């Protein structure tokens, strides 16, 4: 009797992590893990250092806007580059730039010459690098896994990030509080993680562009990508929804240092705990939705998750104590991740493979606005208080999802999405190559049938 539940559990567990059976994707996943650990540690370290140097929410917003402006200016170009050049080489180059910026910050801290403007410069360098890394990494997934695993692979990548959000903030907060390590040690460790990520990328195939895209100039490729999204209404609705929710609601992450110190009267360890609780909720939610990317109601699920995120953010702003804030932070992280994971997976599974990089770049623009809007939100927080600002952000997220949800209903975007998914499955079946006794050592692009054998 006990064997049947155990068997079902094992089958469900395997479905959750199915994309990791592909060797090349598994290498990308592990390399990304070390990069994400470094970035999550730096999110806490950067915010804590900026607030420690200035004691200002506006300064926190300034650090985030330094990260956001380069992404706003370069993301579309980065998407075109991802669809035209070797994705592996793009990741290697720009990940190396992030490692260099991190190393220079570590040197400045150990030399006791660190200043606020250095955080701004480092933010600009990191934001510019991510304008290229983000689209290339997501598009690379389409080269490494078969199309039937695309949604699962994207959600597992999201789980990767959320898992590091559990470890990274808590680790950074703890290490900052240890005098022998401190802020300089945190930046040193993140540099090592970035370097390791670069090394793992050399084990992957180049990720060559498709011929139809590589013949276009970067500007032509960018225009073609924008035109594609305008004509694909479900993709346009999904990107717009992600754009507004991420830009208006997700900046709460950058203000955790403020609410921890000013409202809850806690230090670096308290900040690490609060950040980790949002990450625990995010990781749990991501794993929970990993098998739902092909569900027939996934369109509605991602919209409901977006509304739930707004409600939890309002509750977080009203939380009366640190303990209550920790509990609500769990819900904030879970609902934010459920929305982002389902939205991203759904967008990429209905996108044609040759547009992966450019569609991902358009989605990445929301993260640039995340940084840019953080500055006026910081000014608002200094004027009316961080609690009221968080509640306003939650309400704005709810309104955005509802407006776009009803807009999608008016144009039957969900019905069109299902038609495109059915057509994509038919095309994949028709293009499936005959069986071959030889082992193909080249990863298949998304749209090919069967797992890769690399």
C-alpha positions in Angstrom: 0.0 0.0 0.0 2.8 2.4 0.8 4.6 1.6 -2.4 2.0 3.4 -4.6 2.2 6.8 -2.8 6.0 6.5 -2.8 6.0 5.8 -6.5 3.8 8.8 -7.2 6.0 11.0 -5.1 9.1 9.8 -7.0 7.4 10.4 -10.4 6.3 13.9 -9.3 9.8 14.6 -8.1 11.3 13.5 -11.4 8.9 15.7 -13.4 9.7 18.7 -11.2 13.5 18.4 -12.1 13.1 16.8 -15.5 15.1 19.4 -17.4 18.2 18.7 -15.3 18.4 15.2 -17.0 19.9 17.1 -20.0 23.7 17.3 -19.3 24.4 20.6 -21.0 21.5 22.3 -19.3 22.7 20.9 -16.0 26.1 22.6 -16.5 24.4 25.9 -17.3 22.3 25.5 -14.2 25.2 24.9 -11.9 27.2 27.8 -13.4 24.3 30.1 -13.0 23.9 29.0 -9.4 27.3 30.4 -8.4 26.6 33.6 -10.3 23.2 34.0 -8.5 24.7 33.4 -5.1 27.2 36.2 -5.7 24.5 38.5 -6.9 22.1 37.8 -4.0 24.9 38.4 -1.5 25.7 41.7 -3.2 22.1 42.9 -3.2 22.2 42.8 0.6 25.8 44.1 0.8 25.1 46.9 -1.6 21.9 48.1 0.1 23.5 47.8 3.6 26.6 49.7 2.6 24.7 52.4 0.8 22.4 53.0 3.8 25.3 52.8 6.2 27.2 55.5 4.1 24.2 57.8 3.7 21.3 56.9 6.0 18.9 57.7 3.1 16.2 55.8 1.3 16.9 58.1 -1.7 20.4 56.9 -1.7 19.1 53.3 -1.8 17.0 54.3 -4.8 20.1 55.9 -6.4 22.0 52.6 -6.2 19.1 50.7 -7.9 18.7 53.3 -10.6 22.4 53.0 -11.4 21.6 49.3 -12.0 18.5 50.1 -14.0 19.4 52.8 -16.5 22.0 50.7 -18.4 19.5 47.9 -18.7 16.9 50.3 -20.0 19.3 51.5 -22.7 21.0 48.2 -23.6 18.6 45.4 -23.0 17.0 45.4 -26.5 20.5 45.5 -28.0 21.5 42.7 -25.7 18.6 40.6 -26.9 19.6 41.2 -30.5 23.2 40.2 -29.7 22.0 37.0 -28.0 20.1 36.0 -31.1 23.1 36.9 -33.4 26.3 35.7 -31.6 27.5 32.8 -29.7 25.4 32.8 -26.5 28.2 31.1 -24.5 30.8 33.7 -25.4 28.4 36.5 -24.6 27.8 35.1 -21.1 31.6 34.5 -20.5 32.6 38.1 -21.5 30.0 40.0 -19.5 30.2 37.7 -16.5 33.9 38.4 -16.4 33.1 42.2 -16.3 30.9 41.6 -13.3 33.7 39.7 -11.6 36.1 42.6 -12.3 33.7 45.2 -10.9 33.2 43.0 -7.8 37.0 42.6 -7.3 37.5 46.4 -7.5 34.8 47.0 -4.9 36.6 44.5 -2.6 39.9 46.3 -3.0 38.3 49.7 -2.2 36.6 48.3 0.9 39.8 46.7 2.2 41.8 49.9 1.4 39.2 51.9 3.4 38.5 54.2 0.6 35.0 53.1 -0.4 32.5 55.9 -1.2 28.9 56.1 -2.3 29.9 57.0 -5.9 31.7 53.7 -6.2 28.5 51.9 -5.6 26.9 53.9 -8.4 29.7 53.0 -10.8 29.6 49.3 -9.8 25.8 49.3 -10.3 26.2 50.8 -13.8 28.8 48.2 -14.7 26.7 45.3 -13.3 23.5 46.6 -15.0 25.2 46.9 -18.3 26.5 43.4 -18.0 23.2 41.9 -17.2 21.7 43.6 -20.2 23.6 41.0 -22.2 23.8 38.1 -19.8 20.0 37.8 -19.1 18.8 37.5 -22.7 21.7 35.2 -23.7 21.2 32.9 -20.7 17.5 32.5 -21.3 17.9 32.1 -25.1 20.7 29.5 -24.4 18.2 27.3 -22.6 16.3 26.9 -25.9 19.5 25.6 -27.5 20.2 23.1 -24.8 16.8 21.5 -24.0 14.0 20.1 -26.3 10.9 22.2 -26.6 8.8 19.9 -24.4 11.1 20.7 -21.5 11.4 24.4 -22.2 8.9 25.6 -19.6 10.3 23.3 -16.9 13.9 24.4 -17.6 12.9 28.1 -17.3 11.1 27.5 -14.0 14.1 25.5 -12.7 16.3 28.4 -13.6 14.0 30.6 -11.5 14.2 28.1 -8.7 18.0 28.3 -9.0 17.8 32.1 -8.4 15.2 31.7 -5.6 17.3 29.0 -3.9 20.3 31.4 -3.8 18.1 34.0 -2.3 17.6 31.7 0.7 21.3 31.3 1.2 22.8 34.5 -0.2 21.1 37.2 2.0 21.5 35.2 5.2 25.1 34.4 4.4 25.9 38.0 3.5 24.2 39.4 6.6 26.0 36.9 8.8 29.4 37.6 7.2 29.0 41.4 7.3 28.5 41.1 11.1 31.7 39.1 11.5 34.6 41.6 12.0 37.3 39.3 10.5 35.2 39.1 7.3 32.9 42.1 7.0 31.9 43.8 3.8 35.2 43.3 2.1 35.1 39.6 2.6 31.6 39.4 1.2 32.7 41.1 -2.0 35.7 38.8 -2.2 33.6 35.7 -2.0 31.2 37.0 -4.6 34.1 37.6 -6.9 35.2 34.0 -6.5 31.7 32.8 -7.3 31.5 34.9 -10.5 34.9 33.5 -11.6 33.7 30.0 -11.1 30.6 30.7 -13.1 32.8 31.9 -16.0 34.9 28.7 -15.9 31.8 26.4 -16.1 30.6 28.2 -19.3 33.7 26.9 -21.2 32.2 23.3 -20.9 29.1 24.3 -23.0 28.6 24.3 -26.7 28.8 27.8 -28.4 25.1 28.3 -28.8 25.3 29.5 -32.4 22.6 31.8 -33.8 20.0 30.7 -36.3 21.0 31.7 -39.9 17.9 33.9 -40.5 18.8 36.0 -37.5 22.6 36.2 -37.9 22.2 37.8 -41.3 20.5 40.8 -39.8 22.1 43.9 -38.3 21.6 44.5 -34.6 19.1 47.3 -35.3 17.2 45.2 -37.9 17.0 42.3 -35.5 15.7 44.6 -32.7 13.0 46.0 -34.9 12.0 42.5 -36.1 11.7 41.4 -32.4 9.5 44.4 -31.5 7.3 43.8 -34.5 7.0 40.1 -33.6 5.7 40.9 -30.1 3.3 43.5 -31.4 1.8 40.9 -33.7 1.7 38.1 -31.1 -1.0 39.5 -28.7 -0.6 36.8 -25.9 3.1 37.5 -25.7 2.5 41.3 -25.7 -0.1 40.9 -22.8 2.3 38.7 -20.8 5.3 41.0 -21.2 3.2 44.0 -20.3 1.9 42.3 -17.2 5.4 41.3 -16.1 6.7 44.8 -17.0 4.3 46.6 -14.7 4.3 44.2 -11.8 8.1 43.9 -11.7 8.6 47.6 -12.1 6.0 48.7 -9.6 6.1 45.9 -7.0 9.4 44.2 -7.0 11.5 47.3 -5.8 10.3 46.3 -2.3 13.5 44.2 -2.2 15.7 47.2 -2.3 13.9 48.8 0.6 14.2 45.9 3.0 17.3 47.5 4.6 15.2 50.6 5.4 12.2 48.8 6.9 14.5 46.5 8.8 16.5 49.3 10.5 14.0 52.1 10.8 10.7 50.2 11.4 11.9 46.9 13.0 15.0 48.3 14.7 17.2 45.4 13.5 20.7 45.2 12.0 22.5 43.1 9.3 21.4 39.7 10.6 17.8 40.9 10.8 18.0 42.1 7.2 19.5 38.7 6.2 16.6 36.9 7.9 13.9 39.0 6.3 15.5 38.6 2.9 15.8 34.9 3.4 12.2 34.5 4.4 11.1 36.0 1.1 13.5 33.7 -0.6 12.2 30.6 1.2 8.7 31.4 0.1 10.0 32.1 -3.5 11.8 28.8 -3.7 8.9 26.8 -2.4 6.5 28.5 -4.8 8.8 28.0 -7.8 9.2 24.3 -7.2 5.4 24.0 -6.7 4.7 25.5 -10.1 7.5 23.7 -12.0 5.0 21.1 -13.2 2.2 23.5 -13.9 3.7 25.3 -16.9 1.7 23.1 -19.3 -1.5 23.3 -17.3 -4.6 24.4 -19.3 -5.4 27.2 -16.8 -1.8 28.5 -16.5 -2.8 31.9 -18.0 -5.2 32.5 -15.1 -2.8 31.1 -12.5 -0.1 33.6 -13.3 -2.7 36.5 -13.1 -4.0 35.2 -9.7 -0.4 35.0 -8.4 0.2 38.6 -9.5 -2.9 39.8 -7.6 -1.9 37.7 -4.5 1.6 39.3 -4.6 0.0 42.8 -4.4 -2.1 41.8 -1.5 0.8 40.3 0.4 2.9 43.4 -0.2 0.1 45.6 1.3 0.0 43.3 4.3 3.8 43.5 4.6 3.7 47.3 4.7 1.1 47.1 7.5 3.0 44.4 9.6 3.2 45.6 13.2 6.3 43.7 14.3 9.5 42.0 13.0 8.1 38.5 13.7 4.9 39.3 11.8 7.0 40.8 9.0 9.0 37.6 8.7 5.8 35.5 8.3 4.3 37.9 5.7 7.6 38.1 3.9 7.3 34.4 3.2 4.0 35.1 1.4 5.5 38.1 -0.5 8.3 35.9 -1.8 6.0 33.0 -2.7 3.5 35.0 -4.6 6.1 37.1 -6.4 8.0 34.0 -7.5 4.9 32.1 -8.6 3.8 35.1 -10.8 7.3 35.6 -12.3 7.9 31.9 -12.9 4.6 31.2 -14.6 4.7 34.4 -16.6 8.2 33.8 -17.9 7.7 30.2 -18.7 4.4 30.9 -20.4 5.9 33.7 -22.5 8.9 31.7 -23.7 6.9 28.5 -24.5 4.7 30.4 -26.9 7.6 32.3 -28.5 9.3 31.1 -31.7 12.9 30.0 -30.9 14.6 32.5 -33.2 13.1 35.3 -31.1 14.0 34.0 -27.7 16.8 36.5 -27.0 14.8 39.6 -28.1 11.6 38.6 -26.3 13.7 37.9 -23.1 15.3 41.4 -23.6 11.9 43.0 -23.7 10.9 41.2 -20.5 14.2 42.3 -19.0 13.2 46.0 -19.5 10.9 45.6 -16.5 14.0 45.0 -14.3 15.5 48.2 -15.7 12.4 50.1 -14.7 12.7 48.3 -11.3 15.9 50.3 -10.8 14.7 53.5 -12.3 11.4 53.7 -10.4 13.2 52.8 -7.2 14.6 56.4 -7.1 11.2 58.2 -7.0 9.9 55.5 -4.7 12.8 56.2 -2.4 11.9 59.9 -2.4 8.3 59.0 -1.7 9.4 56.7 1.2 11.4 59.5 2.7 8.4 61.8 2.5 5.4 59.6 3.6 7.2 56.6 5.2 8.3 53.2 3.9 5.2 51.4 5.1 2.8 53.6 3.1 5.0 53.3 0.1 5.0 49.5 0.2 1.2 49.5 0.4 1.0 51.8 -2.5 3.3 49.5 -4.5 1.1 46.5 -3.7 -2.1 48.4 -4.8 -0.4 49.5 -8.1 0.6 45.9 -8.8 -3.0 44.7 -8.3 -4.5 47.4 -10.6 -1.9 46.6 -13.3 -2.8 42.9 -13.3 -6.5 43.5 -13.3 -6.4 46.0 -16.2 -4.3 43.7 -18.4 -6.3 40.7 -17.4 -9.5 42.3 -18.7 -7.7 43.7 -21.8 -6.6 40.1 -22.5 -10.2 38.9 -22.1 -11.4 41.5 -24.6 -9.1 40.3 -27.3 -9.3 36.6 -26.3 -5.5 36.4 -25.7 -5.8 33.2 -23.8 -7.6 31.5 -26.7 -5.0 32.8 -29.1 -2.3 31.5 -26.8 -3.7 28.0 -26.8 -4.0 28.0 -30.6 -0.3 29.0 -30.9 0.7 26.3 -28.4 -1.2 23.7 -30.4 0.4 24.9 -33.7 3.8 24.8 -32.1 3.3 21.2 -30.9 2.2 20.2 -34.5 5.2 21.9 -36.0 7.6 20.2 -33.6 6.0 16.8 -34.5 6.3 17.5 -38.2 10.0 18.6 -37.9 11.0 15.7 -35.7 14.1 14.0 -37.3 14.1 10.2 -38.0 15.9 8.1 -35.4 19.6 7.8 -35.9 21.9 5.1 -34.5 24.7 7.7 -34.1 25.0 9.7 -30.9 24.6 13.4 -31.7 27.0 15.4 -29.5 25.4 18.8 -30.4 22.6 20.1 -28.2 19.3 20.4 -30.0 17.5 23.7 -30.3 14.1 24.2 -28.8 11.7 22.8 -31.3 13.7 19.6 -31.9 12.2 16.4 -30.5 13.8 14.3 -27.8 16.5 15.0 -25.2 19.9 16.1 -26.1 22.7 13.5 -25.7 25.6 15.8 -25.0 
